Structures are given as C-alpha cells and as structure tokens.
Amino acid sequence: MARQKSFNKEQAKDTGLAMVLILLLSVYLGRKEYLMLPAILVLVLTMTWPAFFTPLARVWFGLSHIMGTVVSKIVLSVVFFVVATPVGFFRRLGGSDAMRQKGWKKETSSAFVTRQHRFVKGDLEKPY
C-alpha cells in the first residue's frame, strides 16, 4: 500500500471545506444553530490558513484510502459471486466448452485451434 507523505495546500483546503460542510449540514439537518459560528470560523480559517488542516488532512485522506481499498474488494467480490459465478454455472449446465477442455489429451492431435489469419492495420485500430 503506497503512502502519500506530503500533503499540498489544495488537500488541506479540501479537508477544511469538508469540515465546513459537515458543520453546516449539522446546522441545517440537526437543527443545531450553535454550530453556525464554528462553521464560519472554520471557513475563514480554511480561506486564510489552509495549512492548519494538514494534520487532519493526513487522517482524512488516509481513512479514505483505507475505505476505498476495503470497499472495492467487497464490491468486486459481490459482483463476482452475483454475476460471474451464476453465468459460469449455467454455462457448465448447458454443456458449453469454450476452452475445449473435453478434447484435452483424449486424442493425439492438439486441442488448440490454429488460426491462419494475417493481421492488418485495421485489426489493431478496431480490435473488437
């Protein structure tokens, strides 16, 4: 896992603006009017001295990196087991043999298909 060692001014500013957004959403949705002044102060601090949020940005972006790693593995696993596994199962039930494994080592001839195709420029430009 690659670690990012330096945080630039934009990342610190993004972190400050995220904190402002969280505070403003708390004011609006949670009816917590007492958070309006801290939201304004954090906004002013973000606009004038964004480097103040560098330590918080390290935590914020580190957490998002970890969450992205974990969630992507979970989502890809779910997609595999929900889509690819049933497709493979039904193809096997239907008797499909795309790799010609049934003919493997049953005969003396090869199970591989020899292609007599000369590749031209158009094959590389439009491979599909």
Secondary structure, DSSP 8 states (H G I E B T S, - for coil): --------HHHHHHHHHHHHHHHHHHHHHH--GGGHHHHHHHHHHHHH-GGGGHHHHHHHHHHHHHHHHHHHHHHHHHHIIIIIHHHHHHHHHTT--TT--TTTTTSSS-SS--------HHHHHS--
